[in-house]
Amino acid sequence: MAQNRTPHFHNTQGLARIEIGAKEFQCIGAIPPFDHPHVFLDMGADTEIVCPYCSTLYVFSPELPAGLANPASAVFTVEHA
């Protein structure tokens, strides 16, 4: 079983940009049931990426701990059974 989970972020608030503390993550669009397909995004050497589904601009912020976001409300916690 994997030790680390991929962070998930959403843009339910319709923000122009979200700062995140991860370069690899999943965008879910909005909080379910209004989400889009959960897409894995990898910034690679870049410091920002746009989600191809919802057009949210995610900007990497090295000051943020891994998996956190500014605003904090953009973090989506995945429920596991």
FIGU-151675 format. One record per atom (N, C-alpha, C): residue number from 1; residue in one letter; y, z, x. Coordinates in nm, 4 decimals, always signed. Layout:
<pt NUM,'a',<Y,Z,X>>,
...
REM end
This chain:
<pt 1,'m',<-0.1175,+0.0000,+0.0843>>,
<pt 1,'m',<+0.0000,+0.0000,+0.0000>>,
<pt 1,'m',<+0.1241,+0.0000,+0.0891>>,
<pt 2,'a',<+0.2256,-0.0675,+0.0459>>,
<pt 2,'a',<+0.3491,-0.0785,+0.1246>>,
<pt 2,'a',<+0.4230,+0.0546,+0.1282>>,
<pt 3,'q',<+0.4753,+0.0874,+0.2437>>,
<pt 3,'q',<+0.5514,+0.2105,+0.2613>>,
<pt 3,'q',<+0.6947,+0.1957,+0.2106>>,
<pt 4,'n',<+0.7529,+0.0791,+0.2346>>,
<pt 4,'n',<+0.8922,+0.0554,+0.1964>>,
<pt 4,'n',<+0.8984,-0.0379,+0.0771>>,
<pt 5,'r',<+0.9917,-0.0085,-0.0116>>,
<pt 5,'r',<+1.0116,-0.0944,-0.1275>>,
<pt 5,'r',<+1.1390,-0.1746,-0.1091>>,
<pt 6,'t',<+1.1373,-0.2953,-0.1598>>,
<pt 6,'t',<+1.2549,-0.3814,-0.1531>>,
<pt 6,'t',<+1.3596,-0.3294,-0.2512>>,
<pt 7,'p',<+1.4841,-0.3065,-0.2046>>,
<pt 7,'p',<+1.5872,-0.2595,-0.2976>>,
<pt 7,'p',<+1.6198,-0.3663,-0.4021>>,
<pt 8,'h',<+1.6540,-0.3205,-0.5208>>,
<pt 8,'h',<+1.6908,-0.4077,-0.6317>>,
<pt 8,'h',<+1.8349,-0.3763,-0.6721>>,
<pt 9,'f',<+1.9120,-0.4815,-0.6987>>,
<pt 9,'f',<+2.0508,-0.4649,-0.7409>>,
<pt 9,'f',<+2.0765,-0.5481,-0.8655>>,
<pt 10,'h',<+2.1761,-0.5071,-0.9432>>,
<pt 10,'h',<+2.2141,-0.5802,-1.0636>>,
<pt 10,'h',<+2.3656,-0.5866,-1.0740>>,
<pt 11,'n',<+2.4136,-0.6771,-1.1581>>,
<pt 11,'n',<+2.5572,-0.6918,-1.1795>>,
<pt 11,'n',<+2.5878,-0.6896,-1.3290>>,
<pt 12,'t',<+2.5424,-0.5862,-1.3947>>,
<pt 12,'t',<+2.5656,-0.5706,-1.5378>>,
<pt 12,'t',<+2.7154,-0.5652,-1.5693>>,
<pt 13,'q',<+2.7946,-0.5130,-1.4762>>,
<pt 13,'q',<+2.9391,-0.4990,-1.4973>>,
<pt 13,'q',<+3.0152,-0.6306,-1.4792>>,
<pt 14,'g',<+2.9503,-0.7333,-1.4272>>,
<pt 14,'g',<+3.0166,-0.8619,-1.4072>>,
<pt 14,'g',<+3.1209,-0.8592,-1.2962>>,
<pt 15,'l',<+3.0912,-0.7884,-1.1881>>,
<pt 15,'l',<+3.1838,-0.7757,-1.0752>>,
<pt 15,'l',<+3.1890,-0.9042,-0.9929>>,
<pt 16,'a',<+3.3019,-0.9273,-0.9270>>,
<pt 16,'a',<+3.3176,-1.0460,-0.8428>>,
<pt 16,'a',<+3.2311,-1.0362,-0.7169>>,
<pt 17,'r',<+3.2118,-0.9145,-0.6643>>,
<pt 17,'r',<+3.1301,-0.8948,-0.5444>>,
<pt 17,'r',<+3.0746,-0.7542,-0.5436>>,
<pt 18,'i',<+2.9618,-0.7403,-0.4768>>,
<pt 18,'i',<+2.8966,-0.6103,-0.4625>>,
<pt 18,'i',<+2.8605,-0.5932,-0.3164>>,
<pt 19,'e',<+2.9016,-0.4820,-0.2577>>,
<pt 19,'e',<+2.8651,-0.4502,-0.1199>>,
<pt 19,'e',<+2.7326,-0.3756,-0.1221>>,
<pt 20,'i',<+2.6422,-0.4142,-0.0333>>,
<pt 20,'i',<+2.5103,-0.3518,-0.0298>>,
<pt 20,'i',<+2.4710,-0.3161,+0.1131>>,
<pt 21,'g',<+2.3819,-0.2197,+0.1244>>,
<pt 21,'g',<+2.3324,-0.1757,+0.2541>>,
<pt 21,'g',<+2.1970,-0.2350,+0.2865>>,
<pt 22,'a',<+2.1767,-0.3604,+0.2535>>,
<pt 22,'a',<+2.0492,-0.4293,+0.2808>>,
<pt 22,'a',<+2.0771,-0.5778,+0.2975>>,
<pt 23,'k',<+1.9971,-0.6412,+0.3811>>,
<pt 23,'k',<+2.0088,-0.7865,+0.3971>>,
<pt 23,'k',<+1.8952,-0.8586,+0.3268>>,
<pt 24,'e',<+1.7914,-0.7858,+0.2877>>,
<pt 24,'e',<+1.6803,-0.8391,+0.2104>>,
<pt 24,'e',<+1.6681,-0.7526,+0.0858>>,
<pt 25,'f',<+1.6697,-0.8163,-0.0312>>,
<pt 25,'f',<+1.6727,-0.7397,-0.1558>>,
<pt 25,'f',<+1.6360,-0.8304,-0.2719>>,
<pt 26,'q',<+1.6294,-0.7731,-0.3907>>,
<pt 26,'q',<+1.6084,-0.8513,-0.5113>>,
<pt 26,'q',<+1.7284,-0.8346,-0.6027>>,
<pt 27,'c',<+1.7737,-0.9449,-0.6589>>,
<pt 27,'c',<+1.8772,-0.9435,-0.7617>>,
<pt 27,'c',<+1.8060,-0.9608,-0.8951>>,
<pt 28,'i',<+1.8415,-0.8745,-0.9924>>,
<pt 28,'i',<+1.7802,-0.8872,-1.1245>>,
<pt 28,'i',<+1.8805,-0.9361,-1.2289>>,
<pt 29,'g',<+2.0045,-0.9582,-1.1873>>,
<pt 29,'g',<+2.1072,-1.0073,-1.2792>>,
<pt 29,'g',<+2.1749,-0.8949,-1.3525>>,
<pt 30,'a',<+2.1157,-0.8494,-1.4617>>,
<pt 30,'a',<+2.1681,-0.7385,-1.5413>>,
<pt 30,'a',<+2.0519,-0.6449,-1.5730>>,
<pt 31,'i',<+2.0848,-0.5301,-1.6242>>,
<pt 31,'i',<+1.9810,-0.4341,-1.6600>>,
<pt 31,'i',<+1.8964,-0.4930,-1.7734>>,
<pt 32,'p',<+1.7625,-0.4803,-1.7638>>,
<pt 32,'p',<+1.6762,-0.5307,-1.8705>>,
<pt 32,'p',<+1.7169,-0.4715,-2.0058>>,
<pt 33,'p',<+1.7108,-0.5493,-2.1110>>,
<pt 33,'p',<+1.6406,-0.6761,-2.1270>>,
<pt 33,'p',<+1.7272,-0.7984,-2.0989>>,
<pt 34,'f',<+1.8428,-0.7800,-2.0386>>,
<pt 34,'f',<+1.9345,-0.8919,-2.0141>>,
<pt 34,'f',<+1.9251,-0.9449,-1.8713>>,
<pt 35,'d',<+1.8146,-0.9146,-1.8040>>,
<pt 35,'d',<+1.7957,-0.9568,-1.6655>>,
<pt 35,'d',<+1.7543,-1.1036,-1.6576>>,
<pt 36,'h',<+1.7696,-1.1591,-1.5366>>,
<pt 36,'h',<+1.7181,-1.2932,-1.5092>>,
<pt 36,'h',<+1.5929,-1.2762,-1.4238>>,
<pt 37,'p',<+1.5214,-1.3826,-1.3910>>,
<pt 37,'p',<+1.4058,-1.3658,-1.3026>>,
<pt 37,'p',<+1.4467,-1.2881,-1.1771>>,
<pt 38,'h',<+1.3661,-1.1910,-1.1393>>,
<pt 38,'h',<+1.3968,-1.1075,-1.0245>>,
<pt 38,'h',<+1.3730,-1.1891,-0.8976>>,
<pt 39,'v',<+1.4831,-1.2279,-0.8331>>,
<pt 39,'v',<+1.4769,-1.3198,-0.7208>>,
<pt 39,'v',<+1.4973,-1.2441,-0.5890>>,
<pt 40,'f',<+1.4095,-1.2732,-0.4917>>,
<pt 40,'f',<+1.4204,-1.2142,-0.3583>>,
<pt 40,'f',<+1.5235,-1.2933,-0.2791>>,
<pt 41,'l',<+1.6207,-1.2234,-0.2222>>,
<pt 41,'l',<+1.7248,-1.2883,-0.1417>>,
<pt 41,'l',<+1.7232,-1.2303,-0.0009>>,
<pt 42,'d',<+1.7406,-1.3168,+0.0974>>,
<pt 42,'d',<+1.7408,-1.2775,+0.2386>>,
<pt 42,'d',<+1.8637,-1.3387,+0.3039>>,
<pt 43,'m',<+1.9547,-1.2548,+0.3520>>,
<pt 43,'m',<+2.0777,-1.3032,+0.4150>>,
<pt 43,'m',<+2.0541,-1.3609,+0.5538>>,
<pt 44,'g',<+1.9435,-1.3256,+0.6168>>,
<pt 44,'g',<+1.9197,-1.3714,+0.7528>>,
<pt 44,'g',<+2.0303,-1.3237,+0.8448>>,
<pt 45,'a',<+2.0893,-1.4141,+0.9221>>,
<pt 45,'a',<+2.1967,-1.3787,+1.0160>>,
<pt 45,'a',<+2.3329,-1.3694,+0.9469>>,
<pt 46,'d',<+2.3406,-1.4139,+0.8217>>,
<pt 46,'d',<+2.4677,-1.4104,+0.7487>>,
<pt 46,'d',<+2.4983,-1.2688,+0.7001>>,
<pt 47,'t',<+2.6188,-1.2488,+0.6510>>,
<pt 47,'t',<+2.6586,-1.1180,+0.5993>>,
<pt 47,'t',<+2.6884,-1.1220,+0.4495>>,
<pt 48,'e',<+2.6631,-1.2371,+0.3867>>,
<pt 48,'e',<+2.6800,-1.2456,+0.2421>>,
<pt 48,'e',<+2.5895,-1.3547,+0.1868>>,
<pt 49,'i',<+2.5627,-1.3416,+0.0567>>,
<pt 49,'i',<+2.4776,-1.4392,-0.0114>>,
<pt 49,'i',<+2.5140,-1.4386,-0.1592>>,
<pt 50,'v',<+2.4990,-1.5546,-0.2233>>,
<pt 50,'v',<+2.5254,-1.5674,-0.3665>>,
<pt 50,'v',<+2.3918,-1.5848,-0.4384>>,
<pt 51,'c',<+2.3718,-1.5073,-0.5439>>,
<pt 51,'c',<+2.2496,-1.5205,-0.6233>>,
<pt 51,'c',<+2.2517,-1.6549,-0.6953>>,
<pt 52,'p',<+2.1442,-1.7335,-0.6836>>,
<pt 52,'p',<+2.1427,-1.8646,-0.7483>>,
<pt 52,'p',<+2.1322,-1.8582,-0.9008>>,
<pt 53,'y',<+2.0976,-1.7445,-0.9571>>,
<pt 53,'y',<+2.0862,-1.7318,-1.1025>>,
<pt 53,'y',<+2.2156,-1.6838,-1.1669>>,
<pt 54,'c',<+2.2733,-1.5754,-1.1133>>,
<pt 54,'c',<+2.3892,-1.5143,-1.1803>>,
<pt 54,'c',<+2.5197,-1.5318,-1.1032>>,
<pt 55,'s',<+2.5134,-1.5917,-0.9860>>,
<pt 55,'s',<+2.6299,-1.6188,-0.9012>>,
<pt 55,'s',<+2.7001,-1.4938,-0.8495>>,
<pt 56,'t',<+2.6304,-1.3816,-0.8475>>,
<pt 56,'t',<+2.6869,-1.2603,-0.7890>>,
<pt 56,'t',<+2.6959,-1.2766,-0.6378>>,
<pt 57,'l',<+2.8110,-1.2424,-0.5808>>,
<pt 57,'l',<+2.8286,-1.2435,-0.4363>>,
<pt 57,'l',<+2.7899,-1.1061,-0.3829>>,
<pt 58,'y',<+2.6873,-1.1020,-0.3001>>,
<pt 58,'y',<+2.6442,-0.9791,-0.2339>>,
<pt 58,'y',<+2.6926,-0.9848,-0.0898>>,
<pt 59,'v',<+2.7573,-0.8763,-0.0457>>,
<pt 59,'v',<+2.8125,-0.8682,+0.0886>>,
<pt 59,'v',<+2.7475,-0.7504,+0.1604>>,
<pt 60,'f',<+2.6895,-0.7768,+0.2772>>,
<pt 60,'f',<+2.6267,-0.6700,+0.3554>>,
<pt 60,'f',<+2.7336,-0.5798,+0.4146>>,
<pt 61,'s',<+2.7149,-0.4497,+0.3968>>,
<pt 61,'s',<+2.8050,-0.3498,+0.4534>>,
<pt 61,'s',<+2.7223,-0.2560,+0.5412>>,
<pt 62,'p',<+2.7358,-0.2657,+0.6741>>,
<pt 62,'p',<+2.6549,-0.1815,+0.7624>>,
<pt 62,'p',<+2.6853,-0.0321,+0.7488>>,
<pt 63,'e',<+2.7972,+0.0021,+0.6863>>,
<pt 63,'e',<+2.8324,+0.1427,+0.6660>>,
<pt 63,'e',<+2.7493,+0.2067,+0.5544>>,
<pt 64,'l',<+2.6955,+0.1246,+0.4650>>,
<pt 64,'l',<+2.6149,+0.1769,+0.3544>>,
<pt 64,'l',<+2.4715,+0.1995,+0.3993>>,
<pt 65,'p',<+2.4121,+0.3113,+0.3607>>,
<pt 65,'p',<+2.2700,+0.3315,+0.3910>>,
<pt 65,'p',<+2.1846,+0.2255,+0.3226>>,
<pt 66,'a',<+2.0700,+0.1962,+0.3797>>,
<pt 66,'a',<+1.9796,+0.0941,+0.3247>>,
<pt 66,'a',<+1.9485,+0.1229,+0.1787>>,
<pt 67,'g',<+1.9627,+0.0210,+0.0961>>,
<pt 67,'g',<+1.9291,+0.0335,-0.0447>>,
<pt 67,'g',<+2.0405,+0.0839,-0.1347>>,
<pt 68,'l',<+2.1548,+0.1196,-0.0782>>,
<pt 68,'l',<+2.2662,+0.1655,-0.1604>>,
<pt 68,'l',<+2.3684,+0.0550,-0.1776>>,
<pt 69,'a',<+2.4601,+0.0751,-0.2718>>,
<pt 69,'a',<+2.5585,-0.0280,-0.3037>>,
<pt 69,'a',<+2.6937,+0.0339,-0.3339>>,
<pt 70,'n',<+2.7951,-0.0490,-0.3255>>,
<pt 70,'n',<+2.9296,-0.0121,-0.3675>>,
<pt 70,'n',<+2.9735,-0.1171,-0.4677>>,
<pt 71,'p',<+2.9768,-0.0853,-0.5960>>,
<pt 71,'p',<+2.9633,+0.0472,-0.6567>>,
<pt 71,'p',<+2.8168,+0.0917,-0.6650>>,
<pt 72,'a',<+2.7974,+0.2219,-0.6671>>,
<pt 72,'a',<+2.6637,+0.2795,-0.6721>>,
<pt 72,'a',<+2.5893,+0.2402,-0.7991>>,
<pt 73,'s',<+2.6624,+0.2076,-0.9044>>,
<pt 73,'s',<+2.5996,+0.1702,-1.0324>>,
<pt 73,'s',<+2.5237,+0.0377,-1.0238>>,
<pt 74,'a',<+2.5415,-0.0389,-0.9154>>,
<pt 74,'a',<+2.4725,-0.1676,-0.9008>>,
<pt 74,'a',<+2.3289,-0.1531,-0.8518>>,
<pt 75,'v',<+2.2884,-0.0322,-0.8136>>,
<pt 75,'v',<+2.1518,-0.0093,-0.7683>>,
<pt 75,'v',<+2.0608,+0.0014,-0.8902>>,
<pt 76,'f',<+1.9490,-0.0719,-0.8883>>,
<pt 76,'f',<+1.8512,-0.0655,-0.9950>>,
<pt 76,'f',<+1.7277,+0.0041,-0.9429>>,
<pt 77,'t',<+1.6839,+0.1082,-1.0102>>,
<pt 77,'t',<+1.5651,+0.1819,-0.9710>>,
<pt 77,'t',<+1.4447,+0.1268,-1.0462>>,
<pt 78,'v',<+1.3467,+0.0816,-0.9717>>,
<pt 78,'v',<+1.2271,+0.0236,-1.0287>>,
<pt 78,'v',<+1.1320,+0.1369,-1.0680>>,
<pt 79,'e',<+1.0893,+0.1332,-1.1925>>,
<pt 79,'e',<+0.9929,+0.2331,-1.2407>>,
<pt 79,'e',<+0.8520,+0.1836,-1.2092>>,
<pt 80,'h',<+0.7728,+0.2669,-1.1428>>,
<pt 80,'h',<+0.6343,+0.2315,-1.1108>>,
<pt 80,'h',<+0.5400,+0.3199,-1.1894>>,
<pt 81,'a',<+0.4364,+0.2594,-1.2418>>,
<pt 81,'a',<+0.3396,+0.3345,-1.3218>>,
<pt 81,'a',<+0.2414,+0.4067,-1.2322>>,
REM end
